[in-house]
Amino acid sequence: MLSEARSKIGVVRKGVIYLDNAGAGPLPEDTINAVKNFVEEWFLNGEPWIKGLENVINSKKLFAQLIGSDVEEIAATPGLTYGLNIVLTSLRIKRDSNIVVTDINFPTSVYTAHAMKRSGLISEVRIARLYNKHEDIEDHIEKLIDDKTSIVLIDHVSWITGYKIDLRRISEKAREKGSYLIVDGFHAAGVLPVNIRDLNVDIYLTGTYKWLMSLHGGGFIYVRKDLLKELEIRYSGWFGVRDSPINRLKIFGEEMFKEPFNLENIDLPDDASKLEWGTHPLIVFTGVKASLKYLIDYKAPESYVYHTKRLVEMIRTGLEEMRCEIVTPENSESSIIVFKTKDPYKVARELEKNNIIVSARPGVIRISPHFYNTEEEIETTLKILKRIDPCE
Ligand SMILES: Cc1ncc(COP(=O)(O)O)c(C=O)c1O
């Protein structure tokens, strides 16, 4: 199973040890073929509009399957940051409220919170300082949540420390204080089993170009069903109404434009498509559908939980032997492990010379194996790392 999944990844076939899935995932062959066929059809016969819309519908179904939600709770977006800003426009937030973020969030959500403060939509951005913390991390977030908190906006797994936050704990506190819990799940969905009901979050977002092993320009928003009813849609477009092209396709099939559009009485859909504004990047979602199918066909991530955990443990043990300062807290359960080094780009370049790809980030090297990586690849990486001696 694993060797078949590996044989479909070009970069793996070339003999590269690809351990930068937190940067961008490699594309499986099925994805490439789906995109190639789509653009070729466009080239030869004109825009494959219906097929493109069907691919969006099916991508949403597959993503819902991956995280255990209903498809009605999923909106397709052109990326995580776009999804976040779209959903924020529809929440009722008090102007004297605060938003709680952390310094291990990817900057994009922190910048969005600052923008909201600048424009007077909230009065304070509270940043939980977690970077060098190895214990009681959730406590530091909880301490910042009070009656004036309108949104807790955190990353499920941190891009820069690899720490996986206990969302259930944070969700209890957020609920108690009447705050929304919005989670950037980019580094979890696709590599860690995400059971959205267990996590008890209000909104969960991801993008497609990392652990979902697909293209840039795609993403998903999950919105808890009860919250969908409360959303106040302030901005919209022809994909966000009940009479949208996708809903017309379901009713009229290919003759979707036979009825005029009603410009006076706009009815909104009940599902999360009310957060979709305009034509989806249909090429991207053609690839996304194929990538999600690839992951689900190979039973990733569920069947590989122990496997990826083992790979991360091997890396941790190897780094400890090299006396490296490991940034990732020991009790973290993610597929990202980060260690400090003086010159990260130098270390990354040395590894690259040996066909090993990791990411250099400020003051650190980040190693991020996915389900398709093997123990042999980790052994080779550690052997080369020992030779480089990055923590001397
Ligand atoms: C955790 C996290 N969130 C968001 C982003 C950016 O998302 P997008 O490029 O889809 O806006 C990144 C990019 O690296 C990320 O690591």
PDBQT file of the ligand as one rigid body, heavy atoms in Angstrom, charges set to zero:
ROOT
HETATM    1  C1  LIG A 401      -0.602  27.639   9.468  1.00  0.00    +0.000 C 
HETATM    2  C2  LIG A 401      -0.702  28.418   8.202  1.00  0.00    +0.000 A 
HETATM    3  N1  LIG A 401      -1.794  29.137   7.976  1.00  0.00    +0.000 NA
HETATM    4  C3  LIG A 401      -1.942  29.869   6.839  1.00  0.00    +0.000 A 
HETATM    5  C4  LIG A 401      -0.957  29.902   5.885  1.00  0.00    +0.000 A 
HETATM    6  C5  LIG A 401      -1.181  30.711   4.634  1.00  0.00    +0.000 C 
HETATM    7  O1  LIG A 401      -2.321  30.234   3.985  1.00  0.00    +0.000 OA
HETATM    8  P1  LIG A 401      -2.740  30.719   2.518  1.00  0.00    +0.000 P 
HETATM    9  O2  LIG A 401      -1.471  30.818   1.729  1.00  0.00    +0.000 OA
HETATM   10  O3  LIG A 401      -3.682  29.687   1.996  1.00  0.00    +0.000 OA
HETATM   11  O4  LIG A 401      -3.413  32.004   2.692  1.00  0.00    +0.000 OA
HETATM   12  C6  LIG A 401       0.223  29.163   6.089  1.00  0.00    +0.000 A 
HETATM   13  C7  LIG A 401       1.289  29.178   5.080  1.00  0.00    +0.000 C 
HETATM   14  O5  LIG A 401       2.368  28.669   5.248  1.00  0.00    +0.000 OA
HETATM   15  C8  LIG A 401       0.353  28.418   7.276  1.00  0.00    +0.000 A 
HETATM   16  O6  LIG A 401       1.455  27.708   7.533  1.00  0.00    +0.000 OA
ENDROOT
TORSDOF 0
